[in-house]
């Protein structure tokens, strides 16, 4: 009942996951990222612990193939689950249980993994992959959303639309971008709108937040306001 893409931006090293479905609040359970290490998407009859435990195993240095094997071995409901994982080096592994609803499957390419179930057909994933490859000149967040929109145009979730999400991490434990559309008639269009809004102020404010390298961040409000105003003025 979902399809998702996990990708790594070769220019910035950011890891991102975009997902859409005919189900409520998909962003709450499907996407999981270990910054600079890898990403996990758990879907179909979702097992949230695939994401929680999968990220932990990624942090421990386990390979995606071994992580998938570990997770499904411990789950008697594995045949109703779908899972895919990609680490920062581009290694990919996936599992689609035999009881997942057609159309279901997985495709992968250089720097990305796409999986889906209960879809209109295989073209949903194929077109998502083709669009992601073609969008190399787009900023990472826009590239992920654009690819998902092309997959939706190919039929997407065969039941319809309801929610979508975009999660992107850079170096920090907190996300560069965490957008959720929990219940909407056109969730990917709304996700695209929210991403545009994020570029108005959030993207310019984010560099001032605390980081591991600079634990205090920047707290001088005049400096922050001046920088944000200058950035927004240059866009107009």
N, C-alpha and C positions, 0 to 999 in steps of 0.2 A: 504493500500500500504506500510505497515510498520510493523515491530515487534520490541519490545523493552523489556528490563528487567530493573527493578529497584531493587536494593539490598542494604543491609547493611552488612558490614563486621563485624562479631561478635568479631574479635580480635582487630580491630583498631577503630571501631565505624564509619569508613568512609561510606559515602553513594555514590553509583555509579549508573549511567545509561548508558547502551549500546544500540545502535539502528542501524538498517540497513534497506535499502529500495531501490526500483527502482525509485528514484526521486532525484533531485538536492539538495545538501547541507542540509541533514536532521538534522545535528547538530545545525543548526541555529535556529530551531523552536521547535523541539520535547522535548529535555531534559531540565529540570529545577530543581535545588536543593536549598533547604534552609539548610545550613551546620548544622549538628548535629540535625536537626529537621525532614527532610523528603524530598521526591522527587516526581516530577510530570512529566508524559509523556503525551503529547497531540498529537494526530495523526489522521489518516484517512483524511477527508477534514479538515485539521488542523485549530484550533482556537488558535492562539498564546496567547490570553488572559486567556485561561484555565491554561497555565503555569505561566504567570505573576501574575494573581490574585490568583491562587492556592497556589503559594509559599507565597504570602502575608497572606493568611488565615492560612496556616500552622504555620507561625511565630506568628500569633495571638492565637495559641493553639487550633484551630478548629480540629475536628476529620475528617479523610479522607472521611467517609461516608457523613458527613454534608457538606464538601467542594464540593464533586461531586454533591450533590443535589442543592447546591447554584449555581454552575457554569452552570449546564444544564438548570435550571429553567429560567435563564436570557437569554438563547440562543435559538432563533427560529430554528436554524440549528442543534439542538442537535442530530437529528436522523442520520445525516451524520458524526458525530464525534465519536472518540474513545478517552478514557481518563482512565488512572489509576494512583493511588496515594498510596504511602506507607510512613508512618511516622517512626520515629526512634524507636518507641516501637513495630513496626511490624504490626500495624493496616493497613489494606488494603481496598481500595474501587475502583471500576471500573465502567465504562459505555461504552457500545458498542451500538451505535444507530442502529435502525432497517434498515436504508438505507446504512449501511456499507457493502462493497462488500465481499462476501464469498471468502475463508473461513475467518471468523472473530470470535474472542473470547478472553477469558482471563483465565489464570491459576495462582495459587498462591501456595506458600509453606512457610516454616519457614524462614523468613528473605528475601523473594523475591516475586516479582510480575512480571508477563509476560503477555503482551497483543499484539495482532496483527490483521491485516485485509488485505484483498486481498492476502492471503497466499495460498500456494499449498495445504494445508490441516491442520487438527488439530495436526498432528504429528510434525509440525514445533515447536509449543509451547511445546508440551509434551517432545520432544527430547531436546529442549533448557533447560527445567526445569530439566530433568534427568541429563544432562551434568553439570549443575550448582551444583546440589547436589553432583555429583561424584567428582567435582573439589575442594573440601574443602581444600586440601593441597596446592593448587596453591596460589600465591600472588593474591590479589583481582583483579587488572586490568587484569591479564592474565586469571583468572577464568571467568570473564565476557566475554572476547573476545572468549575464548574457547567454552563457552556455545552457543554464537551466531553462531559460525562456525558450530557447530553440527546442530543447527536449519536450517542453510543455506543448509547443506548437505541433510536435509529432504525435501528441496524444496524452503524454504525461500519465498520471494516475488514471486508470480507466474509470474510476468512480467519480472523478471530478477534482475540485480544488478546495482547500480550506486553510492550510497553514504552510509557512516557509520560514527558513532561518539561514543566517550567514554568520559564521564564527571564524575569526582570523586572529592568529597569535603571531607576534614577532618574538623578541627576546625575553619579554617579561612573562610572569605567571598570570598577570591580568591581560585581557584581550585588547588588541588594537581596535577590534570592531566586534560587537556582539549584538546582532539585530535579530529580532523575532517578530513575526507576524503570526499570532496565535489563532486568529479566526477572521477570515476575510473572503469576500467573493472573488478577489483576484490577488492572491497573496504574493506572487512573484512581482507583480507590478507595484504593490505596496512596498515590498522589500527594496525594489529599485528606487522608489521615492525616498525611503528612509536613508538609503546609502547616499543619495544626493544631499539630503539634509545634513548628514554627518560631515560632509565636506564644507559646510558653511562655517561651522565654528569648532566642532569636536576635533576634527583632524588637526587643527591649528593649536588647540589647547592641549591635546594629548602629550606633546613633547615636554611639557612642564611638570608632568606628574612624577612622583618618586619612582626611581628605578633601583635595581640592585647596585649599579655603579654610582648612582647619585641618590642615596636614600632619602634626602630631604626634598628632592626635586627643586622647583623654583616656586617660591611663595610670595614674591614681590608682585602685588596685583597690578601695579602700574606697568611693569615689564610685560606681564602676561597680556594685559588689555591692549597695550601698544602693538605687540606682535600679532595678536589675533586681528586687530583692526587693520593693520597693514596688509595682512594676508587676504582678508576679505575685500579690502579696497582694490587690490591688484586683480581680483577676479571680476570686478564689475566693469 
